[in-house]
Amino acid sequence: MRSREYGPDLTPPWKRSAPAPEVPADDGLVVEEAVTGFCGAVVRCERTAQGPTVTLEDRFGALRVFPLEPRGFLIDGRPVTLTRPTRRAPAAPAGQGRTASGSVAVPGARARVARAGRIYVEGRHDAELVEKVWGDDLRIEGVVVEYLEGVDDLPAVVAEFAPGPDARLGVLVDHLVPGSKESRIAASVTGAHVLVVGHPFIDVWAAVKPASVGIAAWPDVPRGQDWKTGVCRRLGWPENTGAAWQRILGSVRSYRDLDPALLGPVEHLIDHVTVGGPNG
């Protein structure tokens, strides 16, 4: 018996001759290596004596190195051709550090006048986390981050903003997974100058790696309970979500403390708002 996933010659789907779309292997891009099933975010691409390689990091922090072959990777189950990354941070000169996001630090750089474009996030905690990791980059790029207190009214918010070529809008949505309320809302927002992306976590707290916070894992909270309060109860923390968030935020020092499933979307939004726009 032959699986329907394979051709008549038992060729796996990721090696068939149909052309696969090219996707740059940018930092944070989440892909699956087709042979092993290893799924993770791109953390670096390198040239070696054996050819170019790509390093993936899964949600538990495990790293795997794979050849950067034309075929052999999947995104959402579909074959893609990974290419060299498009957005590479330049090598830091001797004695020059990096920002919390991994970009080259520019000592003494003044903040750029704010662009008309904006990045919207769901809540205050999302905004504070983005500021802590990407704040230096955002100030240099002149990008302002605002929070919405939820996305239930997102279509109306986007319509009021009226995105255009000189005022691009990016939106970061929590719990953007198939079948969720958030996914249905996001699907209703369209336009060439607005980009809605998200992460799979029910709350941005869970985008911080458990090991960075000093816990084994983020606990499961039954549906119907306030997730943040439930987390505090199950971790034995005081049921003060504000204090709990300060504890979590204080554990974040750089992008390395965040799950790759958040890194890619935020970088994508920054690119959308800045690349090609005025002063871009």
C-alpha positions as CSV (number, residue, x, y, z in Angstrom):
1,M,0.0,0.0,0.0
2,R,1.3,3.4,-1.0
3,S,0.7,6.6,1.0
4,R,-1.2,9.3,-0.8
5,E,1.6,11.7,0.4
6,Y,4.0,10.1,-2.0
7,G,4.2,9.9,-5.8
8,P,4.2,6.8,-7.9
9,D,8.0,6.5,-7.5
10,L,7.7,7.0,-3.7
11,T,9.1,10.5,-4.0
12,P,8.3,12.5,-0.9
13,P,6.2,15.6,-1.5
14,W,9.0,18.0,-0.6
15,K,11.2,16.5,-3.4
16,R,8.7,16.6,-6.2
17,S,9.5,18.7,-9.3
18,A,6.8,21.3,-8.9
19,P,8.4,24.6,-8.2
20,A,8.2,25.7,-4.5
21,P,8.0,29.4,-3.6
22,E,11.2,31.0,-2.5
23,V,11.3,32.3,1.1
24,P,14.3,34.2,2.6
25,A,15.7,32.4,5.7
26,D,15.4,35.5,7.8
27,D,15.9,35.4,11.6
28,G,12.7,34.2,13.4
29,L,11.1,32.5,10.3
30,V,9.5,29.3,11.6
31,V,10.0,26.2,9.3
32,E,9.9,22.4,9.5
33,E,12.7,20.3,8.2
34,A,10.8,17.8,6.1
35,V,12.9,14.7,6.7
36,T,13.3,14.8,10.5
37,G,10.1,16.8,11.3
38,F,12.2,19.2,13.4
39,C,10.3,22.5,13.7
40,G,12.0,25.7,14.8
41,A,12.8,29.3,14.0
42,V,15.8,30.4,12.0
43,V,18.5,31.8,14.2
44,R,21.4,32.0,11.7
45,C,22.6,31.1,8.3
46,E,26.3,30.3,7.6
47,R,28.6,29.3,4.9
48,T,30.7,26.2,5.6
49,A,33.1,24.0,3.7
50,Q,30.3,21.6,3.0
51,G,28.0,24.4,1.8
52,P,25.5,26.9,3.3
53,T,23.6,25.8,6.5
54,V,20.7,27.0,8.5
55,T,20.4,26.7,12.2
56,L,16.9,26.2,13.7
57,E,15.9,26.6,17.4
58,D,12.7,24.9,18.6
59,R,10.4,26.2,21.4
60,F,12.4,24.3,24.0
61,G,15.7,26.0,23.0
62,A,17.2,23.0,21.2
63,L,19.3,23.9,18.2
64,R,19.7,21.8,15.0
65,V,21.9,22.6,11.9
66,F,20.6,21.6,8.5
67,P,22.0,22.1,4.9
68,L,20.3,25.1,3.2
69,E,19.1,23.0,0.3
70,P,16.7,24.3,-2.3
71,R,14.1,21.8,-1.1
72,G,13.6,20.1,2.2
73,F,11.7,22.6,4.3
74,L,8.0,23.2,5.0
75,I,6.0,26.2,6.1
76,D,2.4,25.3,7.3
77,G,2.9,21.9,5.6
78,R,3.8,23.4,2.2
79,P,7.2,22.9,0.6
80,V,9.3,26.1,0.3
81,T,12.7,26.9,-1.1
82,L,14.8,28.7,1.5
83,T,17.1,31.3,0.2
84,R,19.8,33.5,1.9
85,P,18.3,35.9,4.4
86,T,17.4,39.4,3.2
87,R,17.8,41.3,6.5
88,R,21.2,40.8,8.0
89,A,22.7,42.8,10.8
90,P,26.2,44.1,9.9
91,A,29.1,42.9,11.8
92,A,29.7,45.0,14.9
93,P,33.0,46.9,14.9
94,A,35.4,46.1,17.7
95,G,34.1,47.5,21.0
96,Q,30.6,48.1,19.6
97,G,27.8,46.3,21.3
98,R,24.4,45.2,20.2
99,T,20.9,46.1,21.2
100,A,18.5,43.8,23.1
101,S,17.1,42.7,19.7
102,G,20.5,41.7,18.4
103,S,21.0,44.7,16.1
104,V,24.3,46.7,16.1
105,A,24.1,49.4,18.8
106,V,24.6,53.0,17.6
107,P,25.9,54.9,20.6
108,G,24.6,58.5,20.8
109,A,22.1,58.0,18.0
110,R,19.2,60.4,18.2
111,A,15.6,59.1,17.8
112,R,14.2,59.8,14.4
113,V,11.1,61.9,14.0
114,A,8.1,59.6,14.3
115,R,6.8,58.1,11.1
116,A,3.1,58.3,10.2
117,G,3.1,54.5,10.2
118,R,2.4,52.7,13.4
119,I,2.6,49.3,15.0
120,Y,-0.4,48.3,17.1
121,V,-0.3,45.6,19.8
122,E,-3.2,44.2,21.9
123,G,-2.3,45.4,25.4
124,R,0.1,47.3,27.7
125,H,2.2,44.2,28.5
126,D,2.7,43.5,24.8
127,A,3.8,47.1,24.3
128,E,6.2,47.0,27.2
129,L,7.8,43.8,26.0
130,V,8.3,45.1,22.5
131,E,9.8,48.3,23.9
132,K,12.2,46.4,26.1
133,V,13.6,44.2,23.3
134,W,13.2,46.4,20.2
135,G,13.0,49.9,21.7
136,D,16.4,51.1,20.5
137,D,15.7,49.9,17.0
138,L,12.2,51.5,17.0
139,R,13.5,54.9,18.1
140,I,16.2,54.9,15.4
141,E,13.6,53.9,12.8
142,G,11.0,56.4,14.1
143,V,8.3,53.8,14.7
144,V,5.7,54.3,17.5
145,V,4.1,51.3,19.1
146,E,0.6,51.8,20.6
147,Y,-1.7,49.3,22.4
148,L,-5.4,48.7,21.7
149,E,-6.8,47.0,24.8
150,G,-7.9,44.0,22.6
151,V,-8.7,43.5,18.9
152,D,-12.5,43.1,18.9
153,D,-12.8,46.4,17.1
154,L,-9.8,46.0,14.9
155,P,-11.5,46.4,11.5
156,A,-12.9,49.8,12.7
157,V,-9.6,50.8,14.2
158,V,-7.8,50.1,10.9
159,A,-10.5,51.9,8.9
160,E,-10.0,55.0,11.1
161,F,-6.3,54.8,10.7
162,A,-6.6,54.6,6.9
163,P,-3.3,53.0,6.1
164,G,-1.5,54.2,2.9
165,P,1.8,54.2,1.2
166,D,3.2,56.9,3.5
167,A,1.4,55.5,6.6
168,R,1.7,51.8,6.9
169,L,0.1,50.0,9.7
170,G,1.3,46.7,11.4
171,V,-0.8,44.9,14.0
172,L,0.5,42.2,16.4
173,V,-2.3,39.8,17.6
174,D,-2.2,37.4,20.5
175,H,-3.4,33.8,20.0
176,L,-3.5,34.0,16.2
177,V,-4.2,30.3,15.6
178,P,-6.6,28.6,13.1
179,G,-10.2,28.7,14.4
180,S,-9.7,31.3,17.1
181,K,-11.7,34.5,17.4
182,E,-8.5,36.4,16.8
183,S,-7.9,34.6,13.5
184,R,-11.4,35.5,12.3
185,I,-10.9,39.1,13.2
186,A,-7.5,39.3,11.5
187,A,-8.9,37.7,8.3
188,S,-11.4,40.5,8.0
189,V,-8.6,43.1,7.8
190,T,-7.2,43.5,4.3
191,G,-5.2,46.0,2.4
192,A,-1.8,46.5,0.7
193,H,-0.6,48.8,3.5
194,V,-1.8,47.0,6.6
195,L,-0.2,43.8,7.9
196,V,-1.7,41.7,10.7
197,V,0.5,39.0,12.1
198,G,0.5,37.2,15.4
199,H,1.9,34.6,17.8
200,P,0.2,31.4,19.0
201,F,0.3,32.2,22.7
202,I,-2.9,33.0,24.6
203,D,-1.1,35.9,26.2
204,V,2.3,37.5,25.6
205,W,3.5,36.3,29.0
206,A,3.9,32.9,27.5
207,A,6.2,34.2,24.7
208,V,8.9,34.6,27.4
209,K,10.9,31.4,27.7
210,P,10.0,29.6,30.9
211,A,13.7,29.0,31.7
212,S,14.3,32.8,31.6
213,V,11.6,33.3,34.2
214,G,12.9,30.4,36.3
215,I,10.0,28.0,35.8
216,A,9.8,24.6,34.2
217,A,6.9,25.5,31.9
218,W,3.9,27.8,31.6
219,P,1.1,26.0,33.4
220,D,-2.2,24.9,31.7
221,V,-5.1,27.0,32.8
222,P,-8.6,25.6,32.2
223,R,-10.8,27.5,29.8
224,G,-13.2,29.9,31.5
225,Q,-10.6,31.0,34.0
226,D,-8.7,34.2,33.8
227,W,-5.4,33.0,32.3
228,K,-3.0,35.4,34.1
229,T,-4.7,34.8,37.5
230,G,-4.6,31.0,36.9
231,V,-0.9,31.2,36.1
232,C,-0.2,33.0,39.3
233,R,-2.2,30.4,41.3
234,R,-0.5,27.4,39.7
235,L,3.0,28.8,40.1
236,G,2.4,29.8,43.7
237,W,2.8,33.5,43.0
238,P,0.7,36.2,44.7
239,E,-2.5,36.8,42.7
240,N,-1.3,40.2,41.6
241,T,-1.0,40.1,37.8
242,G,0.7,43.5,37.7
243,A,3.5,42.3,40.1
244,A,3.7,39.0,38.2
245,W,4.2,40.8,34.9
246,Q,7.0,43.0,36.4
247,R,8.7,39.8,37.5
248,I,8.4,38.3,34.0
249,L,9.4,41.5,32.2
250,G,12.4,41.8,34.6
251,S,13.6,38.4,33.4
252,V,13.9,39.5,29.8
253,R,17.3,40.9,28.9
254,S,17.4,40.3,25.1
255,Y,15.7,38.5,22.2
256,R,17.2,35.3,23.5
257,D,14.7,35.2,26.3
258,L,11.8,35.2,23.9
259,D,10.2,32.3,22.0
260,P,11.1,32.4,18.3
261,A,7.3,32.4,17.5
262,L,7.2,36.0,18.7
263,L,10.5,37.2,17.2
264,G,9.6,36.6,13.6
265,P,6.3,38.4,13.7
266,V,7.7,41.5,15.4
267,E,10.6,41.7,13.0
268,H,8.2,41.3,10.1
269,L,6.1,44.2,11.4
270,I,9.1,46.5,11.7
271,D,10.1,45.7,8.1
272,H,6.6,46.3,6.9
273,V,6.3,49.7,8.5
274,T,9.8,50.9,7.6
275,V,11.0,49.3,4.4
276,G,10.0,51.3,1.4
277,G,8.2,53.9,3.4
278,P,9.1,57.6,3.7
279,N,12.6,57.8,5.1
280,G,12.8,54.1,4.7
